[in-house]
């Protein structure tokens, strides 16, 4: 007779009591889904979750701004405030270009 197995959802429901505060439901679900089975023993799940938490990151993590900030700048020629880049036509005073 084999060991008792539990579903991923059962482990997720009991995540903090079984695996501690560091292993929340999202970590448990991700670790077990990545392993590729539907059911695990407690020993298998514990090892997978521990290994998942100790894996190295695949590369540097850098935050990217969600929105690019545009700072208005005064044109040296006209003295007007503009949020777009200045083109050579507008600096030269070409009234036909907009």
C-alpha positions in Angstrom: 0.0 0.0 0.0 1.4 3.4 -1.0 1.7 6.6 0.9 -1.3 8.9 1.1 -1.2 11.6 -1.5 -3.0 15.0 -1.5 -4.1 17.3 -4.3 -2.4 20.7 -5.0 -5.6 22.4 -3.7 -5.4 20.5 -0.4 -1.8 21.6 0.1 -2.6 25.2 -0.9 -5.5 25.2 1.7 -3.1 24.2 4.5 0.0 26.0 3.2 1.0 28.0 6.2 0.3 25.3 8.8 2.2 22.7 6.8 5.1 24.7 5.4 5.4 27.8 7.6 4.9 31.5 7.1 7.5 31.7 4.3 5.5 29.4 2.1 2.2 31.1 1.3 -0.5 29.6 -0.9 0.9 31.2 -4.1 4.4 29.7 -3.5 2.9 26.2 -2.7 0.7 26.3 -5.9 3.6 27.5 -8.1 6.1 24.9 -6.8 3.7 22.0 -7.1 2.4 23.0 -10.5 5.9 23.4 -11.8 6.7 19.8 -10.8 4.0 18.6 -13.1 1.9 16.2 -11.1 -1.6 16.5 -9.6 -1.0 14.7 -6.3 1.9 14.5 -3.9 2.9 13.0 -0.6 3.7 15.4 2.2 7.4 14.5 1.9 7.4 15.1 -1.9 5.5 18.4 -1.5 7.8 19.6 1.3 11.0 18.9 -0.7 9.5 20.6 -3.9 8.5 23.7 -2.0 11.8 24.0 -0.2 13.7 23.6 -3.4 11.4 26.1 -5.2 12.1 28.7 -2.5 15.9 28.1 -2.7 16.2 28.2 -6.5 18.5 31.0 -7.9 16.9 33.8 -9.9 17.4 33.5 -13.6 18.9 37.0 -14.0 19.0 40.5 -12.5 15.7 41.9 -11.5 15.3 45.5 -12.4 12.2 47.6 -11.9 10.9 49.4 -15.0 8.7 52.5 -14.6 5.1 51.9 -15.5 4.7 55.4 -16.9 7.4 57.5 -18.6 7.6 60.9 -16.9 7.7 63.9 -19.2 9.2 67.1 -17.7 8.1 70.3 -19.5 11.0 72.3 -20.8 11.1 75.9 -22.0 12.4 76.5 -25.5 15.5 78.7 -25.6 14.2 80.4 -28.8 10.5 81.0 -28.1 10.3 80.8 -24.3 7.2 78.6 -24.6 6.7 75.5 -22.5 6.6 72.3 -24.5 6.2 68.6 -23.5 7.3 67.3 -26.9 10.8 67.2 -28.3 11.9 70.2 -30.2 12.5 69.7 -33.9 15.0 71.6 -36.0 12.1 73.2 -37.9 10.6 74.7 -34.8 14.0 75.9 -33.5 14.6 77.7 -36.9 11.2 79.4 -36.6 9.6 77.6 -39.6 6.0 78.7 -39.3 4.8 76.1 -41.8 5.8 73.1 -39.6 3.6 72.0 -36.7 
